[in-house]
Amino acid sequence: MLPSASWSAQHPIPSLASPFTHIGGIVLLNGEKFEYDKALVPEPPTIHLSQDIDWLCKEWESSNLLCVGGHGIPVKHWGEFYKRGKGVKNTVWDALRVEWGNWKFIAEECQHYPDTASFWCAFSGGNGKRFSYQ
């Protein structure tokens, strides 16, 4: 037998709604599910990691340059928050994607080496001068 309307009014069913007041997003960050409020995603940091390749390689995997919901987002995952159909700031990705793609290429190449010294040994000229970003 189903409960009566008066019983239901006195005993409300707990809400299963998301704790987010706006549209929530879910992404996998390094294999862990991360839920966030899309309305609270900030603009991306105005930085150019190309000016310091060592810094880029460090920030690629673990970073606090972009924080969403108090959680630092590694640079490699920024697209999860800004790409069309995923985030809420779609036009931001249009401006960022080429530079981010260059960062991705460099950071993933750096990961093929056991340390940054080995990376720079491979990407330096005969005189020891490091090759530039461009």
DSSP file with accessible surface (Angstrom, degrees, kcal/mol):
  #  RESIDUE AA STRUCTURE BP1 BP2  ACC     N-H-->O    O-->H-N    N-H-->O    O-->H-N    TCO  KAPPA ALPHA  PHI   PSI    X-CA   Y-CA   Z-CA
    1    1 A M              0   0  236      0, 0.0     0, 0.0     0, 0.0     0, 0.0   0.000 360.0 360.0 360.0 133.8    0.0    0.0    0.0
    2    2 A L        -     0   0  154      1,-0.1     2,-0.0     0, 0.0     0, 0.0  -0.511 360.0-101.4 -78.7 148.0    1.3    3.5   -0.9
    3    3 A P        -     0   0   71      0, 0.0    -1,-0.1     0, 0.0     2,-0.0  -0.337  41.7-107.3 -66.9 151.5    1.6    6.2    1.7
    4    4 A S     >  -     0   0   64      1,-0.1     4,-2.3     4,-0.0     5,-0.2  -0.284  26.8-107.8 -74.1 164.9   -1.1    8.8    1.7
    5    5 A A  H  > S+     0   0   87      1,-0.2     4,-2.0     2,-0.2     5,-0.2   0.875 120.3  52.8 -62.1 -37.4   -0.5   12.4    0.4
    6    6 A S  H  > S+     0   0   76      2,-0.2     4,-1.4     1,-0.2    -1,-0.2   0.894 108.5  49.9 -68.8 -36.0   -0.6   13.7    4.0
    7    7 A W  H  > S+     0   0  123      1,-0.2     4,-1.4     2,-0.2    -2,-0.2   0.939 110.0  51.3 -64.9 -43.3    2.0   11.2    5.2
    8    8 A S  H  < S+     0   0   57     -4,-2.3    -2,-0.2     1,-0.2    -1,-0.2   0.880 107.4  52.8 -62.2 -37.2    4.3   12.2    2.2
    9    9 A A  H  < S+     0   0   83     -4,-2.0    -1,-0.2     1,-0.2    -2,-0.2   0.855 112.7  44.3 -68.2 -32.8    4.0   15.9    3.1
   10   10 A Q  H  < S+     0   0  141     -4,-1.4    -1,-0.2     1,-0.2    -2,-0.2   0.687 121.0  40.2 -82.8 -19.9    5.0   15.2    6.7
   11   11 A H  S  < S-     0   0   90     -4,-1.4    -1,-0.2    -5,-0.1    -2,-0.1  -0.682  82.8-164.1-129.0  73.2    7.9   12.9    5.7
   12   12 A P        -     0   0  101      0, 0.0    -3,-0.1     0, 0.0     3,-0.0  -0.285  25.2-111.9 -62.4 147.4    9.6   14.4    2.6
   13   13 A I        -     0   0  155      1,-0.1     3,-0.1    -5,-0.1    -5,-0.0  -0.635  40.1-103.8 -77.3 133.0   11.9   12.2    0.6
   14   14 A P        -     0   0  106      0, 0.0     2,-0.2     0, 0.0    -1,-0.1  -0.292  41.0-106.8 -58.6 141.2   15.5   13.3    0.9
   15   15 A S        -     0   0  100      1,-0.1     0, 0.0    -3,-0.0     0, 0.0  -0.464  23.6-165.6 -71.7 136.7   16.8   15.1   -2.1
   16   16 A L        +     0   0  173     -2,-0.2    -1,-0.1    -3,-0.1    -3,-0.0   0.203  47.5 130.8-101.5  11.4   19.1   13.3   -4.4
   17   17 A A        -     0   0   73      1,-0.1    -2,-0.0     2,-0.1     0, 0.0  -0.238  67.9 -93.4 -65.8 156.4   20.1   16.5   -6.2
   18   18 A S        -     0   0   60      1,-0.1    -1,-0.1     2,-0.1    -2,-0.0  -0.311  27.7-123.3 -64.2 149.3   23.6   17.5   -6.7
   19   19 A P  S    S+     0   0  114      0, 0.0     2,-0.3     0, 0.0    -1,-0.1   0.608  88.0  96.5 -70.6  -7.3   25.2   19.7   -4.1
   20   20 A F        -     0   0   53      1,-0.1     4,-0.1     2,-0.1    -2,-0.1  -0.625  66.8-151.6 -86.0 139.9   26.0   22.2   -6.9
   21   21 A T  S    S+     0   0  124     -2,-0.3     2,-0.2     2,-0.1    -1,-0.1   0.706  82.3  39.0 -82.3 -19.3   23.6   25.0   -7.4
   22   22 A H  S    S-     0   0  107      1,-0.1     2,-0.2    -3,-0.0    -2,-0.1  -0.513 116.6 -49.0-114.9-171.7   24.5   25.2  -11.1
   23   23 A I        -     0   0  127     -2,-0.2    15,-2.2    14,-0.1    16,-0.4  -0.408  63.3-140.5 -64.1 123.3   25.1   22.7  -13.8
   24   24 A G  E     -A   37   0A  35     13,-0.2     2,-0.3    -2,-0.2    13,-0.2  -0.532  12.1-154.9 -86.0 154.2   27.7   20.2  -12.4
   25   25 A G  E     -A   36   0A   6     11,-3.3    11,-2.4    -2,-0.2     2,-0.4  -0.898   2.2-158.0-124.4 154.7   30.5   18.7  -14.3
   26   26 A I  E     +A   35   0A 105     -2,-0.3     2,-0.3     9,-0.2     9,-0.2  -0.997  17.7 166.0-133.6 128.9   32.4   15.5  -13.8
   27   27 A V  E     -A   34   0A  10      7,-2.3     7,-2.9    -2,-0.4     2,-0.6  -0.939  36.0-118.6-134.6 160.1   35.9   14.8  -15.1
   28   28 A L  E     -A   33   0A 114     -2,-0.3     2,-0.6     5,-0.2     5,-0.2  -0.907  26.7-170.4 -98.9 121.6   38.6   12.2  -14.4
   29   29 A L  E >  S-A   32   0A  10      3,-2.9     3,-1.7    -2,-0.6    -2,-0.0  -0.952  75.8 -25.9-114.6 109.5   41.8   13.8  -13.1
   30   30 A N  T 3  S-     0   0   89     -2,-0.6    -1,-0.2     1,-0.3     3,-0.1   0.888 128.7 -48.0  52.9  42.0   44.6   11.3  -12.9
   31   31 A G  T 3  S+     0   0   68      1,-0.2     2,-0.4    -3,-0.0    -1,-0.3   0.420 117.1 110.0  84.6  -1.2   42.1    8.5  -12.7
   32   32 A E  E <  S-A   29   0A 144     -3,-1.7    -3,-2.9     2,-0.0     2,-0.2  -0.902  71.2-117.5-111.7 136.6   40.0   10.0   -9.9
   33   33 A K  E     -A   28   0A 139     -2,-0.4     2,-0.5    -5,-0.2    -5,-0.2  -0.504  30.9-169.7 -70.4 131.2   36.4   11.4  -10.4
   34   34 A F  E     -A   27   0A  31     -7,-2.9    -7,-2.3    -2,-0.2     2,-0.4  -0.987   4.5-161.7-126.9 120.0   36.2   15.1   -9.7
   35   35 A E  E     +A   26   0A  83     -2,-0.5     2,-0.3    -9,-0.2    -9,-0.2  -0.833  19.6 164.2-101.2 141.4   32.8   16.8   -9.5
   36   36 A Y  E     -A   25   0A   6    -11,-2.4   -11,-3.3    -2,-0.4     2,-0.7  -0.964  42.8-104.6-151.5 163.2   32.6   20.6   -9.9
   37   37 A D  E >   -A   24   0A  10     -2,-0.3     3,-2.0   -13,-0.2   -13,-0.2  -0.848  24.8-152.0 -92.8 114.7   30.2   23.5  -10.5
   38   38 A K  G >  S+     0   0   41    -15,-2.2     3,-1.4    -2,-0.7    50,-0.2   0.805  93.5  63.2 -58.8 -30.1   30.7   24.6  -14.1
   39   39 A A  G 3  S+     0   0   49    -16,-0.4    -1,-0.3     1,-0.3   -15,-0.1   0.688 100.5  53.8 -68.5 -17.8   29.6   28.1  -13.1
   40   40 A L  G <  S+     0   0  117     -3,-2.0    29,-0.3     2,-0.1    -1,-0.3   0.328  74.8 118.9-101.6   8.4   32.6   28.4  -10.8
   41   41 A V    <   -     0   0    3     -3,-1.4    27,-0.1    -4,-0.2    -3,-0.0  -0.623  58.5-141.8 -74.0 121.0   35.3   27.6  -13.3
   42   42 A P        -     0   0   51      0, 0.0    47,-0.1     0, 0.0    -2,-0.1  -0.248  26.2 -84.4 -77.4 170.1   37.6   30.7  -13.5
   43   43 A E        -     0   0  118      1,-0.1     3,-0.1    49,-0.0     0, 0.0  -0.399  60.7 -93.5 -62.8 151.0   39.2   32.1  -16.6
   44   44 A P        -     0   0   20      0, 0.0    -1,-0.1     0, 0.0    22,-0.1  -0.325  50.3 -89.1 -67.0 153.5   42.5   30.3  -17.4
   45   45 A P        -     0   0   32      0, 0.0     2,-1.5     0, 0.0    21,-0.1  -0.317  33.3-124.9 -59.7 143.8   45.6   31.8  -15.9
   46   46 A T        +     0   0  140     -3,-0.1     2,-0.3     2,-0.1    -3,-0.0  -0.651  65.5 125.7 -92.2  77.3   47.3   34.3  -18.2
   47   47 A I        -     0   0   38     -2,-1.5     2,-0.5     3,-0.0     3,-0.1  -0.880  55.3-141.7-129.9 161.2   50.7   32.7  -18.3
   48   48 A H    >   -     0   0   92     -2,-0.3     3,-1.9     1,-0.1     4,-0.2  -0.855  13.2-175.6-127.2  92.8   53.0   31.5  -21.0
   49   49 A L  G >  S+     0   0    0     -2,-0.5     3,-1.7     1,-0.3     7,-0.5   0.649  74.8  80.7 -64.9 -12.8   54.6   28.3  -19.9
   50   50 A S  G 3  S+     0   0   22      1,-0.3     3,-0.3     5,-0.1    -1,-0.3   0.702  79.8  67.7 -66.1 -17.5   56.7   28.4  -23.0
   51   51 A Q  G <  S+     0   0  163     -3,-1.9    -1,-0.3     1,-0.3     2,-0.2   0.626 111.7  29.6 -78.4 -12.6   59.0   30.9  -21.3
   52   52 A D    <>  -     0   0   77     -3,-1.7     4,-2.4    -4,-0.2    -1,-0.3  -0.725  65.0-176.2-149.0  91.8   60.2   28.2  -18.8
   53   53 A I  H  > S+     0   0   17     -3,-0.3     4,-2.6     1,-0.2     5,-0.2   0.866  86.6  55.2 -61.3 -38.2   60.1   24.6  -20.2
   54   54 A D  H  > S+     0   0   50      1,-0.2     4,-1.6     2,-0.2    -1,-0.2   0.923 109.8  47.3 -60.7 -42.2   61.2   23.1  -16.8
   55   55 A W  H  > S+     0   0   85      2,-0.2     4,-2.9     1,-0.2     5,-0.2   0.917 110.0  53.5 -63.6 -44.2   58.3   24.9  -15.2
   56   56 A L  H  X S+     0   0    0     -4,-2.4     4,-1.8    -7,-0.5    -2,-0.2   0.939 107.6  50.2 -55.8 -48.6   55.9   23.6  -17.9
   57   57 A C  H  X S+     0   0   21     -4,-2.6     4,-0.6     1,-0.2    -1,-0.2   0.862 113.6  46.0 -63.3 -34.4   57.0   20.0  -17.4
   58   58 A K  H >X S+     0   0  131     -4,-1.6     4,-1.3    -5,-0.2     3,-0.7   0.937 114.5  46.0 -71.1 -47.4   56.4   20.3  -13.6
   59   59 A E  H 3< S+     0   0   14     -4,-2.9    16,-2.1     1,-0.2    17,-0.3   0.713  97.5  74.6 -71.2 -19.8   53.0   22.0  -14.0
   60   60 A W  H 3< S+     0   0    4     -4,-1.8    16,-1.6    -5,-0.2    -1,-0.2   0.902 109.8  26.6 -60.4 -40.6   51.8   19.6  -16.6
   61   61 A E  H << S+     0   0   69     -3,-0.7     2,-0.3    -4,-0.6    -1,-0.2   0.750 135.7  17.5 -96.6 -29.0   51.3   16.8  -14.1
   62   62 A S  S  < S+     0   0   87     -4,-1.3     2,-0.3    11,-0.1    -1,-0.3  -0.924  76.2 152.6-151.1 119.3   50.6   18.7  -10.8
   63   63 A S        -     0   0    6     -2,-0.3    -4,-0.0    -3,-0.1    -3,-0.0  -0.996  39.3-167.7-152.1 151.9   49.6   22.3  -10.7
   64   64 A N        +     0   0  127     -2,-0.3     3,-0.1     8,-0.2    -1,-0.1   0.114  68.6 103.6-120.0  14.8   47.8   25.0   -8.7
   65   65 A L  S    S+     0   0   53      1,-0.2     2,-0.5     8,-0.2    -1,-0.1   0.874  90.3  34.7 -64.1 -37.6   47.9   27.6  -11.5
   66   66 A L  E    S-B   73   0B   2      7,-0.5     7,-2.9   -22,-0.1     2,-0.4  -0.987  77.9-171.9-117.2 123.8   44.2   26.8  -12.2
   67   67 A C  E     -B   72   0B  60     -2,-0.5     2,-0.5     5,-0.2     5,-0.2  -0.972   5.6-176.7-119.3 130.8   42.0   26.0   -9.2
   68   68 A V  E >  S-B   71   0B   2      3,-2.3     3,-1.6    -2,-0.4   -27,-0.1  -0.994  77.9 -11.8-125.8 121.0   38.5   24.7   -9.5
   69   69 A G  T 3  S-     0   0   72     -2,-0.5    -1,-0.1   -29,-0.3     3,-0.1   0.845 129.6 -55.5  59.1  34.2   36.5   24.2   -6.3
   70   70 A G  T 3  S+     0   0   79      1,-0.2     2,-0.5    -3,-0.0    -1,-0.3   0.546 114.3 118.6  77.8   8.0   39.7   24.5   -4.2
   71   71 A H  E <   -B   68   0B  84     -3,-1.6    -3,-2.3     2,-0.0    -1,-0.2  -0.920  65.5-125.9-112.8 126.3   41.4   21.7   -6.2
   72   72 A G  E     -B   67   0B  14     -2,-0.5    -5,-0.2    -5,-0.2    -8,-0.2  -0.504  22.8-147.5 -69.2 134.6   44.5   22.4   -8.3
   73   73 A I  E     -B   66   0B   0     -7,-2.9    -7,-0.5    -2,-0.2    -8,-0.2  -0.912  13.3-126.3-109.2 118.2   44.1   21.3  -11.9
   74   74 A P    >   -     0   0    7      0, 0.0     3,-2.1     0, 0.0     4,-0.3  -0.299  25.0-117.7 -58.1 145.3   47.2   20.0  -13.7
   75   75 A V  G >  S+     0   0    0    -16,-2.1     3,-2.0     1,-0.3     4,-0.4   0.863 112.1  66.5 -55.4 -35.3   47.8   21.8  -17.0
   76   76 A K  G 3  S+     0   0   56    -16,-1.6    -1,-0.3     1,-0.3     3,-0.3   0.748 102.8  47.7 -62.0 -19.3   47.3   18.6  -19.0
   77   77 A H  G X  S+     0   0   28     -3,-2.1     3,-1.4   -17,-0.2     4,-0.5   0.384  77.4 102.6-101.8   3.9   43.6   18.6  -17.9
   78   78 A W  T X> S+     0   0    0     -3,-2.0     3,-1.8    -4,-0.3     4,-1.1   0.864  74.7  62.7 -58.0 -34.9   42.8   22.2  -18.7
   79   79 A G  H 3> S+     0   0    3     -4,-0.4     4,-2.6     1,-0.3    -1,-0.3   0.815  90.6  67.2 -60.0 -29.1   40.9   21.1  -21.8
   80   80 A E  H <4 S+     0   0   57     -3,-1.4    -1,-0.3     1,-0.2    -2,-0.2   0.739 109.3  37.6 -63.3 -20.4   38.5   19.2  -19.7
   81   81 A F  H <4 S+     0   0    0     -3,-1.8     7,-0.7    -4,-0.5     8,-0.6   0.612 128.0  30.2-104.0 -17.2   37.2   22.5  -18.3
   82   82 A Y  H  < S+     0   0    0     -4,-1.1    11,-0.6    -3,-0.2    12,-0.2   0.612  85.5 106.5-122.1 -16.5   37.4   24.7  -21.4
   83   83 A K  S >X S-     0   0   69     -4,-2.6     3,-2.1    -5,-0.2     4,-2.0  -0.322  83.2 -85.6 -67.0 152.6   36.9   22.6  -24.6
   84   84 A R  T 34 S+     0   0  147      1,-0.3    -1,-0.1     6,-0.2     4,-0.1  -0.253 114.7  16.0 -56.5 137.1   33.6   22.9  -26.4
   85   85 A G  T 34 S+     0   0   75      2,-0.3    -1,-0.3     1,-0.1    -2,-0.1   0.320 123.0  62.8  82.2  -8.9   30.9   20.7  -25.0
   86   86 A K  T <4 S+     0   0   80     -3,-2.1    -2,-0.2    -7,-0.1    -1,-0.1   0.770 103.4  27.1-110.8 -49.1   32.8   20.0  -21.8
   87   87 A G  S  < S-     0   0    8     -4,-2.0    -2,-0.3    -8,-0.2    -5,-0.2  -0.223  72.4-118.7-103.9-164.0   33.2   23.3  -20.0
   88   88 A V  S    S+     0   0   67     -7,-0.7     2,-0.5   -50,-0.2     3,-0.2   0.501  99.8  66.5-116.2  -9.1   31.3   26.6  -19.9
   89   89 A K    >>  +     0   0   47     -8,-0.6     4,-1.0     1,-0.2     3,-0.9  -0.527  58.3 158.3-111.8  63.2   33.9   29.0  -21.2
   90   90 A N  H 3>  +     0   0   49     -2,-0.5     4,-1.1     1,-0.3     3,-0.3   0.838  68.3  56.5 -60.5 -36.8   34.1   27.6  -24.8
   91   91 A T  H 3> S+     0   0  104      1,-0.2     4,-1.1     2,-0.2    -1,-0.3   0.801  98.1  64.1 -69.0 -24.4   35.5   30.7  -26.4
   92   92 A V  H X> S+     0   0   19     -3,-0.9     4,-1.7     1,-0.2     3,-0.5   0.921  99.1  52.9 -62.4 -42.6   38.4   30.6  -24.0
   93   93 A W  H 3X S+     0   0   22     -4,-1.0     4,-3.0   -11,-0.6    -1,-0.2   0.875 100.0  62.2 -64.2 -35.5   39.6   27.3  -25.4
   94   94 A D  H 3< S+     0   0   70     -4,-1.1     4,-0.3     1,-0.2    -1,-0.2   0.894 111.3  39.2 -55.9 -38.2   39.6   28.8  -29.0
   95   95 A A  H << S+     0   0   89     -4,-1.1     4,-0.3    -3,-0.5    -1,-0.2   0.795 123.7  39.5 -80.9 -28.2   42.2   31.2  -27.8
   96   96 A L  H  X S+     0   0   17     -4,-1.7     4,-2.8     1,-0.1     5,-0.3   0.741  91.4  83.6 -95.2 -24.4   44.2   28.7  -25.7
   97   97 A R  H  X S+     0   0  133     -4,-3.0     4,-2.5     1,-0.2     5,-0.2   0.818  89.1  49.4 -61.4 -38.0   44.2   25.5  -27.7
   98   98 A V  H  > S+     0   0   93     -4,-0.3     4,-1.9     2,-0.2    -1,-0.2   0.959 116.1  42.7 -66.6 -47.3   47.1   26.1  -30.0
   99   99 A E  H  > S+     0   0   41     -4,-0.3     4,-2.4     1,-0.2    -2,-0.2   0.933 114.9  50.7 -64.6 -42.0   49.4   27.2  -27.2
  100  100 A W  H  X S+     0   0   23     -4,-2.8     4,-2.7     1,-0.2    -1,-0.2   0.900 107.4  54.6 -61.8 -39.3   48.2   24.3  -25.0
  101  101 A G  H  X S+     0   0   30     -4,-2.5     4,-2.1    -5,-0.3    -1,-0.2   0.891 108.3  48.5 -62.2 -38.3   48.8   21.9  -27.9
  102  102 A N  H  X S+     0   0   73     -4,-1.9     4,-2.2     2,-0.2    -2,-0.2   0.914 110.9  50.5 -66.2 -41.7   52.4   23.1  -28.1
  103  103 A W  H  X S+     0   0    2     -4,-2.4     4,-3.2     1,-0.2     5,-0.3   0.920 108.9  52.7 -60.2 -42.4   52.8   22.7  -24.3
  104  104 A K  H  X S+     0   0   75     -4,-2.7     4,-2.7     1,-0.2     5,-0.3   0.927 107.7  50.4 -60.4 -46.1   51.4   19.2  -24.6
  105  105 A F  H  X S+     0   0  148     -4,-2.1     4,-1.7     1,-0.2    -1,-0.2   0.941 115.7  42.0 -58.7 -46.6   53.9   18.2  -27.3
  106  106 A I  H  X S+     0   0   25     -4,-2.2     4,-2.6     2,-0.2    -2,-0.2   0.940 115.0  48.9 -68.7 -46.8   56.8   19.5  -25.2
  107  107 A A  H  X S+     0   0    1     -4,-3.2     4,-1.6     1,-0.2    -2,-0.2   0.909 112.3  48.2 -63.1 -40.7   55.6   18.1  -21.8
  108  108 A E  H  < S+     0   0   73     -4,-2.7     4,-0.4    -5,-0.3    -1,-0.2   0.866 111.1  50.9 -69.5 -32.9   55.0   14.6  -23.3
  109  109 A E  H >< S+     0   0   55     -4,-1.7     3,-1.6    -5,-0.3    -2,-0.2   0.921 107.3  53.9 -67.0 -41.3   58.4   14.7  -25.0
  110  110 A C  H >< S+     0   0   11     -4,-2.6     3,-1.8     1,-0.3    -2,-0.2   0.851  98.9  63.9 -60.8 -32.9   60.0   15.6  -21.6
  111  111 A Q  T 3< S+     0   0  100     -4,-1.6    -1,-0.3     1,-0.3    -2,-0.2   0.667  88.2  69.9 -68.3 -14.9   58.2   12.6  -20.0
  112  112 A H  T <  S+     0   0  139     -3,-1.6    -1,-0.3    -4,-0.4    -2,-0.2   0.542  92.8  70.8 -77.1  -6.9   60.3   10.3  -22.3
  113  113 A Y  S <  S-     0   0   70     -3,-1.8     3,-0.0    -4,-0.2     6,-0.0  -0.842  84.6-127.3-112.7 149.3   63.4   11.2  -20.3
  114  114 A P  S    S-     0   0  116      0, 0.0     2,-0.3     0, 0.0    -1,-0.1   0.766  89.4  -5.1 -67.8 -23.2   64.2   10.2  -16.7
  115  115 A D  S  > S-     0   0   81     -5,-0.1     4,-1.8     1,-0.1     3,-0.2  -0.963  77.1 -96.8-159.8 170.8   64.9   13.8  -15.7
  116  116 A T  H  > S+     0   0   63     -2,-0.3     4,-2.9     1,-0.2     5,-0.2   0.828 118.2  61.6 -68.4 -28.2   65.0   17.3  -17.1
  117  117 A A  H  > S+     0   0   69      1,-0.2     4,-1.9     2,-0.2    -1,-0.2   0.926 106.3  46.1 -62.8 -41.0   68.9   17.1  -17.3
  118  118 A S  H  > S+     0   0   43      2,-0.2     4,-1.7     1,-0.2    -1,-0.2   0.895 111.6  52.2 -66.9 -40.2   68.5   14.2  -19.8
  119  119 A F  H  X S+     0   0   10     -4,-1.8     4,-1.6     1,-0.2    -2,-0.2   0.948 111.4  46.2 -59.0 -48.3   65.8   16.1  -21.7
  120  120 A W  H  < S+     0   0   21     -4,-2.9    -2,-0.2     1,-0.2    -1,-0.2   0.816 105.9  59.4 -69.9 -26.2   68.0   19.2  -22.0
  121  121 A C  H >< S+     0   0  105     -4,-1.9     3,-0.7    -5,-0.2    -1,-0.2   0.916 110.9  42.3 -63.7 -40.5   71.0   17.0  -23.1
  122  122 A A  H 3< S+     0   0   49     -4,-1.7    -2,-0.2     1,-0.2    -1,-0.2   0.783 118.5  45.8 -75.2 -28.0   68.9   15.8  -26.0
  123  123 A F  T 3< S+     0   0   64     -4,-1.6     8,-2.6    -5,-0.1     2,-0.3  -0.216  94.0  92.1-115.2  43.6   67.5   19.3  -26.8
  124  124 A S  B <  S-C  130   0C  26     -3,-0.7     6,-0.3     6,-0.3     5,-0.1  -0.952  72.8-113.2-129.9 152.9   70.6   21.4  -26.6
  125  125 A G    >   -     0   0   24      4,-3.0     3,-2.3    -2,-0.3    -2,-0.0  -0.159  41.9 -90.2 -75.9 175.6   73.0   22.5  -29.3
  126  126 A G  T 3  S+     0   0   96      1,-0.3    -1,-0.1     2,-0.1    -2,-0.0   0.776 128.3  56.1 -58.8 -26.0   76.6   21.4  -29.6
  127  127 A N  T 3  S-     0   0  134      2,-0.1    -1,-0.3     1,-0.0     3,-0.1   0.390 121.0-107.6 -87.9   3.4   77.6   24.4  -27.5
  128  128 A G  S <  S+     0   0   52     -3,-2.3     2,-0.4     1,-0.3    -2,-0.1   0.403  72.7 142.2  87.6  -3.4   75.3   23.4  -24.7
  129  129 A K        -     0   0  152      1,-0.1    -4,-3.0    -5,-0.1    -1,-0.3  -0.583  54.2-118.8 -76.2 128.3   72.8   26.1  -25.4
  130  130 A R  B     -C  124   0C 126     -2,-0.4    -6,-0.3    -6,-0.3     2,-0.1  -0.382  26.9-111.4 -65.3 140.7   69.2   24.9  -24.9
  131  131 A F        -     0   0  113     -8,-2.6    -1,-0.1   -11,-0.2     2,-0.1  -0.416  37.5-117.7 -68.2 149.3   66.9   25.0  -27.9
  132  132 A S        -     0   0   96     -2,-0.1    -1,-0.1     1,-0.1   -81,-0.1  -0.374  23.2-102.6 -86.1 169.3   64.2   27.6  -27.6
  133  133 A Y              0   0   48    -83,-0.3    -1,-0.1     1,-0.2   -82,-0.1   0.870 360.0 360.0 -56.6 -44.6   60.4   27.0  -27.5
  134  134 A Q              0   0  187    -84,-0.1    -1,-0.2     0, 0.0    -2,-0.0   0.682 360.0 360.0 -81.5 360.0   60.0   28.0  -31.1
